[in-house]
Amino acid sequence: MIDGVDAVPQVSADNTDASHTELNGNCSSMHPSGGIVSEFFENLDNFLAAAKPAGKQLDRDSEKTLARYCYVLALFEEVFRAGPWPASILFRQQYESVEELLRAIPSQSVDDIAQMSNIVYHRFEPHFGEPVTLNPTFEGSLDVSGADGDFFLNDCLIDFKATIKPRMSPEWLRQLVGYVLLDYSDMHHLDSVGIFLVRQDVLFRWPLDEFIQTLCDEKSSLPLLRQEFRKVTQSA
């Protein structure tokens, strides 16, 4: 099923990645520029306090500034999840200030992020105020060395994909199935799942029962599949 839009933003945080202190320590040990991480988050907090981006569309300059901060946040997450990558902008040189680091972000990447932000805003603006959980984890997340989704909107798990070429990858569908099965005891009470192709502004959304029955054995109930999946993950 393809919904023009069935979903998405009241926000609660279910999971937080590395703390500012941990990021600062990790980056500092890898590269001298890591010492500006604390300053980066302080500047970001000040920018957000002044711009107040929640629930509104920013002006062009502010949107681009926010895009630069988001790009650097993604680089930090890369370090947190996979360790240092010499080709990363973070490790190309020693940055003397946050401003210098932000200026190092390619302008085409800034424009690209800002454009996707604009798409998301216009697509989901009618749904602002609905309950959203960012980066939700699952009962079995630790059994697979950590796993978190993109977000819940009400009882729907939606995964964002920024692919340039429009497609529906089998890996994405298996990823959604994995998240659903990791919710061993149905703690999140999901009733649907979805994939949002950001660049194409297309939302695919399926009722959970239909989704599972299509991809799995139609005779297997979701609770049974979750039990079997739990045995596999906990014995690995």
C-alpha positions as CSV (number, residue, x, y, z in Angstrom):
1,M,0.0,0.0,0.0
2,I,1.2,3.5,-0.8
3,D,-0.1,6.4,1.4
4,G,0.2,9.9,0.2
5,V,0.9,10.6,3.8
6,D,-0.4,8.8,6.8
7,A,2.1,9.9,9.2
8,V,4.4,12.3,11.3
9,P,5.4,15.6,14.7
10,Q,5.3,16.4,20.5
11,V,8.5,14.5,20.6
12,S,9.9,12.1,23.3
13,A,13.4,10.8,23.2
14,D,13.6,7.0,23.7
15,N,17.3,6.7,23.0
16,T,20.4,9.0,23.0
17,D,23.6,8.2,21.3
18,A,27.0,9.3,22.8
19,S,27.0,12.0,25.3
20,H,28.8,15.3,24.6
21,T,31.5,14.3,27.0
22,E,32.1,10.9,25.5
23,L,32.2,12.3,22.0
24,N,34.6,15.0,23.1
25,G,36.9,12.4,24.7
26,N,36.8,10.1,21.7
27,C,37.5,12.8,19.1
28,S,40.2,14.4,21.2
29,S,42.1,11.1,21.5
30,M,41.9,10.7,17.7
31,H,42.7,14.2,16.5
32,P,43.6,17.6,18.0
33,S,40.5,19.1,16.5
34,G,38.4,16.9,18.9
35,G,39.0,19.6,21.5
36,I,36.4,21.8,19.9
37,V,33.6,19.3,20.3
38,S,32.3,20.8,23.5
39,E,32.4,24.3,21.9
40,F,30.5,22.9,18.9
41,F,27.6,21.7,21.1
42,E,27.6,24.9,23.0
43,N,27.3,26.9,19.8
44,L,24.6,24.5,18.5
45,D,22.6,25.0,21.7
46,N,22.9,28.8,21.3
47,F,21.9,28.6,17.6
48,L,18.8,26.5,18.4
49,A,17.8,28.8,21.3
50,A,17.9,31.8,18.9
51,A,16.4,30.2,15.8
52,K,13.7,28.1,17.6
53,P,13.3,25.8,14.6
54,A,10.7,23.5,16.1
55,G,7.4,23.6,14.3
56,K,8.4,26.2,11.7
57,Q,10.3,26.7,8.5
58,L,13.5,28.7,8.9
59,D,14.7,31.4,6.6
60,R,17.2,30.3,3.9
61,D,20.4,31.4,5.8
62,S,19.3,29.8,9.1
63,E,18.3,26.6,7.3
64,K,21.7,26.3,5.8
65,T,23.4,27.0,9.1
66,L,21.4,24.2,10.7
67,A,22.2,21.9,7.8
68,R,25.9,22.5,8.5
69,Y,25.5,21.6,12.1
70,C,23.5,18.5,11.1
71,Y,26.3,17.4,8.7
72,V,28.8,17.6,11.5
73,L,26.5,15.7,13.9
74,A,26.4,12.9,11.3
75,L,30.2,12.9,11.2
76,F,30.3,12.6,15.0
77,E,27.9,9.7,14.8
78,E,30.1,8.0,12.3
79,V,33.0,8.2,14.7
80,F,30.8,6.9,17.5
81,R,29.5,3.9,15.5
82,A,32.5,3.0,13.3
83,G,35.5,4.8,14.7
84,P,37.7,7.4,12.9
85,W,37.8,7.5,9.1
86,P,40.8,9.4,7.7
87,A,38.9,10.7,4.7
88,S,36.3,12.3,7.0
89,I,36.2,16.1,7.1
90,L,36.7,15.8,10.8
91,F,40.2,14.4,10.3
92,R,41.5,16.3,7.3
93,Q,43.1,19.1,9.3
94,Q,43.2,20.6,12.7
95,Y,40.3,23.1,13.1
96,E,40.9,26.1,15.3
97,S,37.3,27.0,15.8
98,V,33.7,25.6,15.3
99,E,33.2,28.3,12.6
100,E,36.2,26.9,10.6
101,L,34.8,23.4,10.8
102,L,31.3,24.5,9.7
103,R,32.8,26.3,6.7
104,A,34.6,23.1,5.6
105,I,31.2,21.4,4.9
106,P,30.7,21.3,1.1
107,S,28.2,23.8,-0.1
108,Q,26.4,21.3,-2.3
109,S,25.9,19.0,0.7
110,V,24.5,22.0,2.7
111,D,22.0,22.7,-0.1
112,D,21.1,19.1,-0.4
113,I,20.3,18.8,3.3
114,A,18.4,22.0,3.3
115,Q,16.3,20.8,0.3
116,M,15.4,17.5,2.1
117,S,14.5,19.5,5.2
118,N,12.1,21.5,3.1
119,I,10.5,18.4,1.7
120,V,10.1,16.9,5.1
121,Y,8.6,20.1,6.5
122,H,6.0,20.4,3.7
123,R,5.1,16.7,3.8
124,F,4.6,16.4,7.5
125,E,3.6,19.9,8.6
126,P,-0.1,18.9,8.9
127,H,0.9,16.3,11.4
128,F,3.0,18.5,13.7
129,G,1.8,17.9,17.3
130,E,1.3,14.2,17.0
131,P,3.3,12.0,19.3
132,V,6.7,11.1,17.9
133,T,9.5,9.0,19.5
134,L,13.0,9.6,18.0
135,N,15.5,6.8,17.6
136,P,13.4,4.2,19.4
137,T,15.1,1.1,20.7
138,F,13.6,-2.3,21.2
139,E,13.5,-4.9,23.9
140,G,16.0,-7.0,21.9
141,S,18.3,-4.2,20.7
142,L,21.2,-5.3,22.9
143,D,20.9,-8.9,21.7
144,V,22.0,-7.7,18.3
145,S,24.7,-5.3,19.5
146,G,22.4,-2.3,19.5
147,A,19.6,-1.4,17.1
148,D,17.4,1.7,16.9
149,G,14.8,2.8,14.4
150,D,14.3,6.3,13.0
151,F,11.1,7.2,14.7
152,F,7.6,6.2,15.8
153,L,4.7,8.3,14.8
154,N,1.9,7.2,17.1
155,D,2.0,3.4,16.5
156,C,3.8,3.4,13.2
157,L,7.5,2.8,12.7
158,I,8.9,4.8,9.9
159,D,12.3,4.6,8.4
160,F,13.8,7.4,6.4
161,K,15.8,6.7,3.2
162,A,17.7,9.3,1.3
163,T,18.5,7.3,-1.8
164,I,19.1,9.2,-5.0
165,K,17.7,6.6,-7.2
166,P,14.1,5.7,-6.3
167,R,13.8,2.0,-5.4
168,M,12.5,-0.4,-2.8
169,S,15.4,-2.4,-1.4
170,P,14.8,-5.9,0.0
171,E,17.3,-5.0,2.7
172,W,15.1,-2.1,3.9
173,L,12.2,-4.4,4.2
174,R,14.2,-7.0,6.1
175,Q,15.4,-4.2,8.4
176,L,11.8,-3.3,9.2
177,V,11.0,-6.9,9.9
178,G,14.0,-7.1,12.2
179,Y,12.9,-4.1,14.2
180,V,9.4,-5.5,14.6
181,L,10.7,-8.9,15.7
182,L,13.1,-7.3,18.2
183,D,10.0,-5.9,20.0
184,Y,9.7,-9.3,21.7
185,S,6.9,-8.5,24.1
186,D,5.1,-6.0,21.8
187,M,6.1,-3.2,24.2
188,H,5.6,-0.5,21.5
189,H,2.2,-1.8,20.3
190,L,3.1,-1.1,16.6
191,D,0.2,-1.4,14.2
192,S,2.0,-0.3,11.0
193,V,5.4,0.3,9.4
194,G,6.6,2.6,6.7
195,I,9.5,3.7,4.5
196,F,9.8,7.4,3.5
197,L,11.9,8.2,0.4
198,V,12.9,11.7,1.3
199,R,14.3,12.9,-2.0
200,Q,11.3,11.6,-3.9
201,D,8.8,12.7,-1.2
202,V,7.1,9.3,-1.3
203,L,5.8,7.4,1.8
204,F,5.2,3.7,1.7
205,R,3.1,2.4,4.6
206,W,1.8,-1.0,5.4
207,P,-0.5,-2.4,8.2
208,L,1.8,-4.5,10.4
209,D,-0.1,-7.8,9.9
210,E,-0.2,-7.4,6.2
211,F,3.5,-6.6,6.1
212,I,4.5,-9.6,8.1
213,Q,2.3,-12.0,6.3
214,T,3.6,-10.9,2.9
215,L,7.2,-11.2,3.8
216,C,7.0,-14.2,6.2
217,D,5.1,-17.4,6.4
218,E,1.4,-16.5,6.3
219,K,0.7,-19.3,8.8
220,S,3.1,-17.9,11.4
221,S,1.7,-15.5,14.0
222,L,3.7,-12.4,14.9
223,P,4.0,-13.5,18.6
224,L,5.4,-16.8,17.5
225,L,7.8,-15.3,15.1
226,R,9.0,-13.0,17.8
227,Q,9.6,-15.9,20.2
228,E,11.6,-17.8,17.5
229,F,13.6,-14.7,16.6
230,R,14.4,-14.1,20.3
231,K,15.8,-17.7,20.6
232,V,18.0,-17.1,17.6
233,T,19.4,-13.7,18.7
234,Q,20.0,-14.8,22.3
235,S,21.8,-17.9,21.3
236,A,24.1,-16.2,18.8
